[in-house]
Amino acid sequence: MDIRYIEKDRIFVIETDNTSYVMGIVDEEGFLGHFYYGDKIGSEDSSYLLSIIDPQYTPSSNNRDRSSFLDRFPFEYPGSNVGDYRNTGVEITDANGNGSISLCYESHNIYKGKKELEGLPATFGNENDSMTLEISLVDKVVGLRAVLSYSVFEGIDAIARSVRFENISSEALFLNKAMSMMLDMEDEAYQLLTLHGSWARERMMEIRNIGYGDTFVESFRGESSHQFHPFMALVQDGDSQDNGKVYGFSFVYSGNFQAGVCKSQFDSLRLYMGICEKNFCWKLDSGDVFTAPEVIMNYSSAGLGKMTHTFHDLFRNHLIRSPYKDKERPVLINNWEATYFDFDSEKLIAIARQAQKSGIEMLVMDDGWFGERNDDNTSLGDWYVNENKIKGGLKKLVDEVNAIGLKFGIWMEPEMISPASKLYKAHPDWAISVPGREACRSRNQFVLDITREEVFEYVYGRIKDILSSANIEYLKWDMNRQLSDLGSAALGKDRQGELSHRYMLAVYALQDRLIKDFPNLLLENCSGGGARYDAGMLYYSPQIWCSDDTDAIERLKIQEGTSLVFPLSTMGAHVSDCPNHTVGRITPFKTRGDVALSGTFGYELDITKIPAEDRAAIPGQIANYHKYNELVRKGDYYRLASYRQNHEYDAWMITQKDGRKALITYVQVVAFPNGKRRIIKPKALDDSRIYEIWQDDNYAGAAKGTTLKNAGIAVPILNGDYRSMLIYLVAKE
């Protein structure tokens, strides 16, 4: 890694092991242009890139055609309303009601290490493993400074970008738009890859052509959302794992976002990512600062596979802070699909006893333990134990579960309030709402305005009291509805546009305080399943509930899209009951276990009622978890086949960094008649080593790494739909 400024050419060069990113200062006015991002190039050639700009169009040479320059120059961070008619990076309203802004070079600073982003999740680094460039741009007419920040990390081909805005004028300004990343580049037959979905079918991969104008995804639901994910990639060879240029972008933020690409009349592309401009307007008084969230940029010249490895390594080493990131997580059983709201202490204890006999390590008590919560119409906000269910109180239950030999975890939904709750009756104004308007209910609940100090302190106080009352070692933090009717009684009329972002900052502040007060707590985030499965939440929790759809076959597509960006160790994945509660499918218990193995692994069922044959299989599944988890947690993930594409079977691989061990998961989704064995070709093995091949713990021979990679492994036809096999490759010493 390296960052340097070539003063004679006024060029900035940012380098990772395999990539270069080049910017330069152009013209007397100091326009900052983007000239290159891709495979590593020689720094001595950097000045050559200035020839991209035709000097006859620079304003100092031809100010009569200033608009021609502004409308085609590859700006590093474009302003608005000055002659560049492409998508904008920042939009403002000044004290006179005007909206023109042009940001030009002022100064820069290069230093070792990386600063925190105040109040926001962000990648981290120290003076030995990271470097940062800050470039200050300024519009002296408006009085706004934008500080662009770029950080790189040792051994990782990624760049972390963010922007900080400073009001250096004497009057208030309004930020109406504040993108975290803008990137101008030439089109080279790229397509746009995004992740879409809905509840129970999150992060489905979609590739589309890029037409003229804007092609984008967004969320203004107050969360990153089930519908679209704060990720996009430009791909040159479709969804090839091994070929073509790929530019991947992940937003380290969990609220409203916008991500897309604008194609100009000159066939240039302008990529952008940041807070969604809908429902956003931030007032900057004189001297105020606004920090936009971080974007991770990731270039690969070797297809999606290399992009995936870079994201995984960066998130594991420079984003996830939890001590659990390097540990096996306890194998848990959650009572939600076992009992829903119909449980009491006796039922939970019965589940715990049987779970302990099977080798399960933690019991998690889900929704329904507080207030008068016997269904989902009441009691959110009343975070007091219902002793009609939890007889003798929470500590008594936890102590009994611990005595059985299990750890204890609990579910909460701290951000919500039910209209039928004691809290709402006492403080109806604590809910986000617009005065005089019938508020939109979702799941018959409202959202607490945690941007208000008294609400924030109440919510955190209840969380802390519950967790302090007993030996609770895990918390599932849920959020089951989106924001609407945006209004806060604590904000003036000139600041109502700040509510959505302030809300997200408050969520981050709550969780940051939580993990500092309870440093050994295993926190799992959830939002109606996967509506907040994003890089922002990983800063606070090492795992996120992947989807409420626990069906193993549906999870193939969900987990493929998720693992495109996020490490497998972050995916909350459980073996659930059959017929599956979401889709009604009946899937073999083994297949359910094999698919969940490529995640955090746990159970979501009533272990006292499942068939004896399934119960007898649990110890073996848990043994596999302990056997393979370090590989799953730390290894490189490779996609070998895609059920999403072929509609017949799925296969993926996790390889130890040194290539000595690998685990292939194969799922035959649809059986077929009169067929032949499939050939699966592993990747990233050591060519010269001999590998033993184990298929579901049965020895199946041995071969050199180069033979396995080129000739492949024959997988026998499995008998029936929804069948799976684990293939373990171990290098001989």
C-alpha positions in Angstrom: 0.0 0.0 0.0 1.1 3.5 -0.7 -0.3 7.0 -1.0 1.8 9.9 -2.5 1.4 13.3 -4.1 3.5 14.1 -7.2 3.9 17.8 -6.8 5.3 18.7 -10.2 2.3 17.1 -11.9 -0.2 17.8 -9.1 -1.1 14.1 -9.2 -2.4 11.9 -6.3 -1.6 8.2 -6.5 -3.2 5.6 -4.2 -1.9 2.1 -4.4 -2.9 -1.2 -3.0 -1.0 -4.4 -3.8 -2.7 -4.9 -7.1 -4.5 -1.6 -7.9 -3.9 2.1 -8.6 -6.2 5.0 -8.1 -5.1 8.3 -9.7 -6.5 11.9 -9.3 -5.1 15.2 -10.4 -5.5 18.9 -10.0 -6.4 20.6 -13.3 -6.5 24.3 -14.4 -5.8 27.4 -12.4 -9.1 27.1 -10.5 -8.0 23.7 -9.1 -10.6 21.3 -10.4 -9.9 17.8 -8.9 -10.3 15.2 -11.6 -10.4 11.4 -11.5 -8.1 9.8 -14.1 -7.7 6.1 -13.3 -8.8 3.2 -11.1 -7.9 -0.3 -12.0 -4.9 -2.7 -12.3 -1.7 -1.3 -10.9 0.2 1.0 -13.2 3.6 2.7 -12.9 3.7 5.9 -10.9 6.1 7.4 -13.3 3.4 7.3 -15.9 0.8 9.1 -13.9 1.4 12.5 -15.5 0.5 10.9 -18.9 -3.1 10.5 -17.6 -3.5 14.3 -17.8 -3.7 14.0 -21.5 -7.2 12.6 -21.1 -8.2 16.2 -20.7 -8.2 18.3 -23.9 -6.6 21.5 -22.8 -8.7 23.6 -25.2 -11.7 22.9 -23.0 -10.2 24.0 -19.7 -11.7 27.3 -18.4 -8.3 29.1 -18.3 -7.9 28.4 -22.0 -11.4 28.7 -23.2 -13.8 30.2 -20.7 -16.4 31.0 -23.4 -17.0 27.2 -23.5 -16.8 26.6 -19.8 -19.9 24.5 -19.9 -18.3 22.1 -22.4 -15.5 21.5 -19.9 -17.8 21.1 -16.9 -20.2 18.7 -18.6 -17.5 16.2 -19.6 -14.7 16.6 -17.1 -14.2 13.5 -14.8 -14.8 15.2 -11.5 -13.6 13.5 -8.4 -16.4 15.1 -6.4 -18.9 17.2 -8.5 -20.9 20.1 -7.3 -24.2 21.2 -8.8 -26.0 23.9 -10.8 -22.8 25.3 -12.4 -22.8 23.6 -15.8 -22.2 19.9 -15.1 -25.6 18.3 -15.9 -24.8 14.8 -14.7 -25.7 13.4 -11.3 -24.4 15.5 -8.5 -22.3 14.7 -5.4 -23.6 17.6 -3.2 -26.5 19.9 -3.4 -27.1 22.9 -1.0 -29.3 25.8 -0.3 -27.4 28.9 0.9 -28.6 31.8 2.9 -29.9 33.5 -0.3 -31.9 30.5 -1.4 -29.4 29.7 -4.1 -28.1 26.2 -4.9 -24.9 26.6 -7.0 -21.7 25.0 -5.7 -18.3 24.3 -7.2 -15.6 22.6 -5.1 -12.0 23.2 -6.0 -8.7 22.1 -4.4 -7.5 23.8 -1.3 -5.0 21.5 0.5 -4.3 17.9 1.3 -2.8 15.7 4.1 -1.3 12.2 3.9 -0.7 10.2 7.1 -0.3 6.7 8.5 -3.3 5.1 10.1 -7.0 5.9 9.9 -9.3 8.1 11.9 -12.7 7.1 13.3 -15.8 8.6 11.8 -17.6 10.3 14.7 -20.9 8.6 15.5 -20.6 6.3 12.5 -19.5 2.7 11.8 -16.3 2.6 9.6 -13.3 0.5 8.8 -10.4 0.9 11.2 -6.6 0.7 10.9 -3.4 1.6 12.7 -0.2 3.2 11.7 1.3 -0.1 10.7 -1.5 -1.4 8.5 -3.2 1.6 6.9 -2.7 5.0 5.3 -5.0 7.9 4.6 -5.2 10.8 2.2 -7.4 13.7 3.0 -8.1 16.3 0.2 -9.8 19.6 1.1 -12.0 21.1 -1.5 -13.7 24.5 -1.0 -16.3 26.7 -2.5 -15.3 30.2 -1.3 -18.5 31.8 -2.6 -20.8 29.5 -0.6 -18.4 29.0 2.3 -18.5 25.2 2.3 -15.5 22.9 2.6 -15.6 19.2 1.6 -12.8 17.0 3.0 -12.5 13.8 0.9 -10.9 10.9 2.8 -9.3 7.8 1.2 -7.8 5.0 3.3 -6.0 1.8 2.1 -5.0 -1.3 4.1 -2.0 -3.6 4.0 -2.6 -6.6 1.8 -6.1 -5.7 0.8 -7.2 -4.3 -2.6 -9.8 -2.0 -1.3 -10.2 1.8 -0.7 -12.4 3.2 2.1 -13.9 6.6 1.1 -15.9 9.2 3.0 -16.7 13.0 2.9 -16.8 15.6 5.7 -18.6 18.9 5.1 -17.7 22.0 7.1 -19.6 25.3 7.0 -17.0 28.0 6.9 -19.4 30.8 6.2 -21.0 33.1 8.7 -24.6 31.9 7.9 -26.5 28.7 7.9 -26.4 26.3 4.9 -28.6 23.4 4.1 -27.2 20.1 2.7 -29.9 18.7 0.4 -27.7 15.9 -0.9 -24.4 14.5 0.3 -23.0 11.5 -1.6 -20.2 9.6 0.1 -18.6 8.4 -3.2 -18.6 9.7 -6.8 -16.5 8.0 -9.5 -16.3 9.1 -13.2 -14.9 6.5 -15.6 -15.3 5.4 -19.2 -17.8 2.7 -20.1 -16.2 -0.6 -21.2 -19.3 -2.7 -21.8 -20.1 -2.8 -18.1 -23.4 -4.1 -16.6 -24.8 -3.2 -13.2 -25.1 -5.9 -10.6 -27.3 -5.2 -7.6 -29.1 -7.2 -4.9 -32.9 -6.9 -4.5 -35.6 -8.8 -2.7 -38.3 -8.6 -0.1 -39.1 -10.2 3.2 -38.0 -13.8 3.2 -36.2 -13.5 -0.1 -33.4 -11.0 0.5 -30.3 -10.3 -1.6 -31.3 -11.8 -4.9 -28.6 -11.1 -7.6 -29.7 -9.1 -10.6 -27.6 -7.9 -13.6 -28.9 -5.3 -16.0 -27.7 -3.2 -18.9 -26.7 0.4 -18.3 -28.6 2.7 -20.5 -28.2 6.5 -20.9 -29.3 8.4 -17.9 -29.5 7.0 -14.4 -29.8 3.3 -13.3 -29.9 3.0 -9.6 -31.3 1.4 -6.5 -32.4 3.1 -3.3 -34.1 2.8 0.1 -35.9 5.6 1.9 -37.5 3.3 4.4 -35.3 4.2 7.3 -33.3 1.1 7.0 -31.1 -0.4 4.3 -34.2 -2.6 3.5 -35.3 -6.0 2.3 -36.0 -4.5 -1.1 -32.6 -3.2 -2.1 -29.2 -3.7 -0.6 -26.5 -0.9 -0.2 -24.2 -2.6 -2.7 -23.6 -2.4 -6.4 -20.9 -3.6 -8.8 -20.0 -2.9 -12.4 -19.3 -6.2 -14.1 -17.7 -6.8 -17.5 -18.4 -10.5 -17.9 -21.8 -11.0 -16.2 -21.6 -13.0 -13.0 -18.4 -14.8 -13.8 -16.5 -15.8 -10.8 -13.1 -15.8 -12.5 -13.1 -13.4 -15.5 -13.7 -9.8 -16.3 -13.2 -6.5 -14.6 -15.4 -5.8 -11.5 -15.8 -2.6 -9.5 -17.6 -3.4 -6.2 -19.0 -0.8 -3.8 -20.5 -1.4 -0.3 -22.0 1.3 1.8 -21.1 1.2 5.5 -24.5 2.4 6.6 -27.8 0.9 7.7 -30.3 3.6 6.8 -31.6 5.3 3.7 -29.2 5.0 0.7 -28.9 5.6 -3.0 -26.5 3.7 -5.3 -26.3 3.9 -9.1 -24.6 4.9 -12.3 -25.3 7.7 -14.7 -24.3 7.3 -18.4 -23.7 10.6 -20.2 -24.1 11.5 -23.9 -20.3 11.0 -24.2 -20.6 7.4 -23.0 -18.8 8.1 -19.7 -20.1 6.7 -16.5 -20.6 8.5 -13.2 -21.0 6.1 -10.2 -22.5 7.3 -6.9 -23.3 6.0 -3.5 -24.5 7.8 -0.3 -27.4 8.7 1.8 -30.7 8.8 -0.2 -31.6 12.4 -1.0 -35.3 11.7 -0.4 -36.2 12.6 3.2 -32.8 14.2 3.7 -32.0 17.9 4.4 -29.3 18.8 7.0 -28.9 22.2 8.5 -25.3 23.4 8.9 -25.0 26.4 11.1 -21.8 28.4 10.9 -18.9 26.2 12.0 -21.0 23.0 11.9 -19.6 19.8 10.5 -21.5 16.9 8.8 -19.8 13.6 8.2 -21.2 11.3 5.5 -20.9 7.5 6.0 -18.2 5.4 4.4 -18.1 3.6 1.1 -15.8 0.6 0.4 -14.5 0.6 -3.2 -13.1 -2.7 -4.4 -11.6 -3.4 -7.9 -10.9 -6.9 -9.3 -9.6 -7.9 -12.7 -10.4 -11.6 -12.0 -14.2 -11.6 -11.7 -16.5 -11.6 -8.8 -14.5 -14.2 -6.8 -11.6 -11.8 -6.2 -14.0 -9.0 -5.3 -15.7 -11.3 -2.8 -12.4 -12.3 -1.1 -11.4 -8.6 -0.8 -14.7 -7.7 0.9 -14.5 -10.7 3.2 -10.9 -10.0 4.3 -11.5 -6.3 4.8 -14.6 -6.8 6.9 -13.1 -9.6 9.0 -9.9 -7.7 9.7 -10.9 -4.0 9.6 -14.6 -3.7 10.3 -15.9 -6.3 12.8 -14.8 -5.5 16.3 -16.4 -8.1 18.4 -14.2 -10.6 20.2 -16.4 -13.3 18.7 -15.1 -12.6 15.2 -12.2 -15.0 15.9 -14.1 -17.5 18.0 -16.6 -20.3 17.5 -20.1 -19.0 18.3 -22.1 -21.2 20.7 -24.5 -23.5 19.0 -27.9 -22.1 20.0 -31.5 -23.2 19.8 -34.2 -20.5 19.5 -37.7 -21.1 20.6 -39.5 -18.9 18.1 -40.6 -21.5 15.5 -40.9 -24.0 18.3 -43.5 -22.1 20.4 -44.1 -18.6 18.9 -45.8 -16.7 21.8 -47.2 -19.9 23.5 -44.5 -20.7 26.0 -43.7 -20.5 29.7 -40.7 -21.4 31.9 -41.6 -25.1 31.9 -41.6 -25.3 28.1 -38.3 -23.5 27.8 -36.7 -25.7 30.5 -37.9 -28.9 28.6 -36.4 -27.6 25.4 -33.1 -26.8 27.3 -32.9 -30.2 28.8 -33.3 -32.0 25.5 -31.0 -29.5 23.8 -28.2 -30.1 26.3 -28.4 -33.9 25.7 -27.8 -33.3 22.0 -24.8 -31.0 22.4 -26.5 -27.7 21.9 -24.8 -24.9 23.9 -27.3 -22.0 24.3 -31.0 -21.4 24.7 -32.4 -18.2 23.2 -35.8 -17.0 24.4 -37.5 -15.1 21.6 -40.5 -12.7 21.4 -43.2 -13.0 24.1 -41.5 -12.9 27.5 -42.4 -9.3 28.5 -45.3 -7.1 29.3 -48.6 -8.7 28.2 -47.1 -10.0 25.0 -49.2 -13.0 23.9 -49.4 -11.9 20.3 -47.8 -9.2 18.2 -50.4 -6.5 18.9 -49.2 -5.3 22.3 -46.5 -4.5 24.8 -43.5 -3.3 22.7 -41.8 -0.7 25.0 -42.9 -2.5 28.2 -39.6 -4.3 28.7 -40.5 -5.9 32.0 -40.7 -9.6 32.6 -44.1 -11.3 32.4 -43.9 -13.5 35.5 -47.1 -15.3 34.5 -44.9 -16.9 31.8 -41.5 -16.6 33.3 -42.4 -17.9 36.8 -40.1 -16.5 39.5 -38.6 -14.0 37.2 -35.9 -13.9 34.6 -32.9 -14.6 36.8 -34.6 -17.8 38.1 -35.1 -19.0 34.6 -31.6 -18.2 33.5 -30.0 -19.8 36.5 -32.0 -23.0 35.8 -30.9 -23.0 32.2 -27.3 -22.4 33.2 -27.6 -25.3 35.8 -28.7 -27.6 32.9 -25.4 -26.7 31.2 -26.6 -24.1 28.6 -25.8 -20.5 28.1 -28.8 -18.1 27.8 -29.8 -15.5 25.2 -32.8 -13.2 24.8 -34.7 -11.3 22.0 -35.6 -7.6 22.2 -37.0 -5.1 19.8 -35.9 -1.9 21.5 -36.7 0.7 18.8 -40.5 -0.1 18.7 -43.6 0.8 20.7 -47.0 -0.8 20.6 -50.1 1.4 20.7 -51.4 -1.1 23.2 -48.7 -0.6 25.8 -48.2 1.2 29.0 -45.4 3.2 27.6 -47.5 4.5 24.7 -50.3 5.5 27.1 -47.9 7.4 29.2 -45.9 9.0 26.3 -47.8 8.9 22.9 -45.5 11.7 21.7 -42.5 9.4 21.9 -43.6 7.8 18.7 -42.4 9.2 15.4 -45.4 10.9 13.9 -46.8 13.9 12.0 -49.2 15.9 14.2 -52.8 15.6 13.0 -52.1 12.7 10.5 -53.3 9.1 11.0 -50.0 7.3 11.5 -49.2 4.3 9.4 -49.0 1.1 11.4 -46.9 -1.9 10.5 -47.2 -5.1 12.5 -49.4 -2.9 14.6 -46.5 -1.0 16.0 -45.0 2.5 15.8 -41.3 3.5 15.9 -39.9 5.3 19.0 -38.2 8.6 18.4 -34.9 7.6 19.8 -33.3 10.8 18.5 -34.9 12.4 21.7 -32.6 12.2 24.7 -35.3 11.1 27.1 -36.5 8.3 24.8 -32.9 7.2 24.1 -32.1 7.0 27.8 -35.3 5.1 28.5 -34.7 2.5 25.8 -31.0 2.0 26.8 -32.0 1.9 30.5 -34.4 -1.0 29.9 -31.9 -2.9 27.8 -29.2 -2.5 30.4 -31.5 -3.5 33.3 -32.6 -6.7 31.6 -29.1 -7.7 30.6 -27.8 -6.9 34.1 -30.5 -8.8 35.9 -29.2 -12.3 34.9 -26.4 -14.1 33.2 -27.5 -13.2 29.7 -24.7 -13.8 27.1 -26.5 -13.2 23.8 -28.9 -10.6 22.5 -30.9 -10.7 19.3 -31.8 -7.1 18.4 -34.7 -7.0 16.1 -36.4 -4.2 14.1 -39.6 -5.3 12.4 -41.0 -2.3 10.6 -39.8 0.6 8.5 -40.1 4.3 9.2 -42.9 6.5 7.9 -44.8 9.6 9.0 -41.5 11.3 9.6 -41.9 13.9 12.3 -40.1 14.5 15.6 -41.5 16.7 18.4 -37.9 17.4 19.4 -36.8 19.0 16.0 -37.6 22.4 14.7 -39.4 22.8 11.4 -36.0 23.6 9.7 -34.5 20.3 10.9 -37.3 17.8 10.2 -35.3 16.6 7.2 -32.6 15.4 9.6 -34.8 12.8 11.3 -34.0 9.7 9.3 -30.2 10.1 9.6 -30.4 11.2 13.2 -32.5 8.1 13.9 -29.7 5.9 12.4 -27.1 7.7 14.4 -29.1 7.0 17.6 -29.3 3.3 16.7 -25.5 3.2 16.3 -25.1 5.1 19.6 -27.3 2.6 21.4 -25.4 -0.4 20.1 -22.1 1.2 20.7 -22.9 1.9 24.3 -24.3 -1.6 24.7 -21.1 -3.4 23.5 -18.9 -1.2 25.6 -21.0 -1.8 28.7 -21.3 -5.6 27.9 -18.0 -6.3 26.0 -18.5 -10.1 26.2 -22.1 -10.0 24.9 -22.7 -11.8 21.6 -24.9 -9.3 19.7 -26.9 -10.5 16.7 -28.7 -7.9 14.6 -32.0 -8.6 12.9 -34.6 -6.6 11.1 -37.6 -8.6 10.0 -34.9 -11.0 8.9 -32.4 -9.4 6.6 -33.5 -5.8 6.3 -30.4 -4.5 8.0 -27.9 -7.0 6.8 -25.2 -4.4 5.8 -21.7 -3.4 6.6 -22.8 -0.7 9.1 -24.3 -3.3 11.5 -21.2 -5.5 11.3 -19.3 -2.8 13.1 -21.5 -3.5 16.2 -22.4 -7.2 15.8 -20.3 -10.0 14.3 -23.4 -11.7 12.9 -26.7 -10.8 11.5 -29.9 -12.9 11.0 -29.7 -13.6 7.3 -33.5 -14.0 6.6 -36.7 -15.1 8.3 -36.9 -17.8 5.6 -35.0 -20.7 7.1 -35.9 -23.2 4.3 -32.7 -24.7 3.2 -33.5 -24.5 -0.5 -34.6 -20.9 -0.4 -31.5 -20.2 1.6 -29.3 -21.3 -1.3 -30.2 -18.2 -3.2 -30.3 -15.9 -0.2 -26.9 -17.1 1.1 -25.4 -16.9 -2.4 -26.3 -13.2 -2.7 -25.2 -12.5 0.9 -21.8 -14.3 0.7 -21.1 -12.3 -2.5 -20.2 -9.4 -0.1 -20.1 -10.7 3.4 -18.1 -13.4 5.3 -19.9 -16.6 5.9 -19.3 -16.2 9.7 -21.6 -13.2 9.7 -24.6 -15.1 8.3 -27.2 -16.2 11.0 -28.2 -19.6 9.7 -30.3 -22.3 11.5 -31.7 -25.7 11.0 -35.5 -25.3 11.2 -38.6 -27.4 11.4 -40.4 -29.1 8.5 -42.7 -28.6 6.8 -40.9 -25.3 6.7 -43.0 -22.5 8.3 -42.5 -20.1 5.4 -42.8 -22.2 2.3 -44.1 -25.5 3.5 -41.3 -27.5 1.9 -40.1 -30.8 3.5 -36.3 -31.1 3.3 -34.1 -33.8 4.7 -32.6 -33.0 8.1 -29.1 -33.6 6.7 -29.6 -31.0 4.0 -30.8 -28.4 6.4 -27.8 -29.0 8.6 -25.3 -28.9 5.6 -26.7 -25.6 4.4 -26.7 -24.0 7.8 -23.1 -25.1 8.4 -21.9 -22.3 6.1 -23.1 -19.7 8.6 -23.3 -19.2 12.4 -25.2 -22.6 12.8 -28.0 -23.2 15.3 -31.5 -24.6 15.6 -35.0 -23.1 15.2 -37.4 -25.9 16.2 -38.9 -27.7 19.1 -36.3 -30.4 19.8 -38.8 -32.2 22.1 -41.2 -32.9 19.2 -39.0 -33.5 16.1 -38.7 -37.1 14.8 -36.3 -39.3 16.8 -34.2 -39.9 13.7 -33.7 -36.1 13.3 -32.9 -35.6 17.0 -30.3 -38.4 16.8 -28.6 -36.6 13.9 -28.0 -33.4 15.9 -24.8 -34.5 17.7 -23.2 -35.4 14.4 -24.2 -32.0 12.9 -22.7 -30.2 15.9 -19.5 -32.3 15.6 -19.3 -31.1 11.9 -19.7 -27.5 13.1 -16.8 -27.8 15.5 -14.7 -29.7 12.9 -15.3 -27.1 10.1 -16.1 -23.8 11.8 -12.5 -22.4 11.8 -12.4 -23.1 8.0 -15.8 -21.4 7.5 -14.8 -18.5 9.7 -11.4 -17.8 8.2 -11.2 -19.4 4.8 -11.7 -18.1 1.3 -15.2 -18.7 -0.2 -15.6 -19.9 -3.8 -18.7 -20.3 -5.8 -18.5 -23.5 -7.9 -22.1 -23.7 -9.2 -25.3 -21.7 -8.8 -28.8 -23.1 -8.3 -30.0 -19.6 -9.1 -28.6 -20.0 -12.6 -28.9 -23.7 -13.4 -32.1 -24.5 -11.4 -30.8 -28.0 -10.6 -28.0 -27.9 -8.1 -25.7 -25.7 -6.0 -22.1 -26.0 -4.9 -19.7 -23.7 -3.0 -16.3 -24.2 -1.5 -14.3 -22.8 1.5 -10.5 -23.1 1.3 -8.0 -22.6 4.0 -5.7 -19.7 3.3 -2.7 -21.9 2.8 -4.7 -24.3 0.6 -4.2 -27.4 2.9 -7.9 -27.9 3.7 -11.1 -27.3 1.8 -14.8 -28.0 2.3 -17.2 -28.3 -0.6 -21.0 -28.2 0.0 -23.0 -29.8 -2.8 -26.8 -29.7 -2.9 -28.8 -31.6 -5.5 -32.0 -29.6 -5.6 -33.8 -31.5 -8.3 -33.3 -35.2 -9.0 -33.2 -36.3 -12.6 -33.7 -39.7 -14.3 -31.1 -41.6 -16.4 -28.4 -39.1 -15.6 -24.7 -39.3 -14.8 -22.5 -38.2 -12.0 -21.7 -34.5 -11.9 -18.1 -33.2 -12.0 -17.3 -30.5 -9.5 -14.0 -28.6 -10.0 -12.4 -27.3 -6.8 -10.4 -24.1 -6.8 -7.4 -22.6 -4.9 -5.7 -25.9 -4.0 -2.0 -26.4 -3.9 -1.1 -28.0 -7.2 1.7 -30.2 -5.9 0.0 -31.5 -2.7 -1.9 -34.8 -2.5 -5.4 -34.4 -1.1 -7.4 -37.0 0.6 -11.1 -36.9 -0.5 -13.8 -37.5 2.0 -17.5 -37.6 1.0 -19.8 -37.4 4.0 -17.0 -38.9 6.1 -16.4 -41.7 3.6 -13.0 -42.0 2.1 -13.2 -41.6 -1.7 -9.5 -41.6 -2.7 -6.7 -39.1 -3.1 -5.3 -36.9 -5.9 -3.0 -34.1 -6.6 -4.3 -30.6 -6.3 -3.7 -29.9 -10.0 -5.6 -33.0 -10.9 -8.6 -32.1 -8.7 -8.7 -28.6 -10.1 -8.5 -29.6 -13.7 -10.3 -33.0 -13.8 -12.6 -32.4 -10.9 -14.4 -34.6 -8.4 -17.2 -36.9 -9.4 -20.3 -36.4 -7.3 -22.6 -39.4 -7.3 -26.3 -39.0 -8.2 -28.1 -38.6 -4.9 -31.5 -40.3 -4.4 -34.2 -37.7 -4.4 -34.8 -34.0 -4.4 -33.1 -31.7 -1.8 -30.2 -34.0 -1.1 -26.7 -32.8 0.0 -23.1 -33.9 0.4 -20.1 -32.5 2.2 -16.8 -33.1 0.4 -13.7 -32.5 2.6 -10.3 -32.2 1.1 -7.3 -32.6 3.3 -3.7 -32.3 2.1 -1.4 -35.1 3.2 1.7 -34.0 5.2 
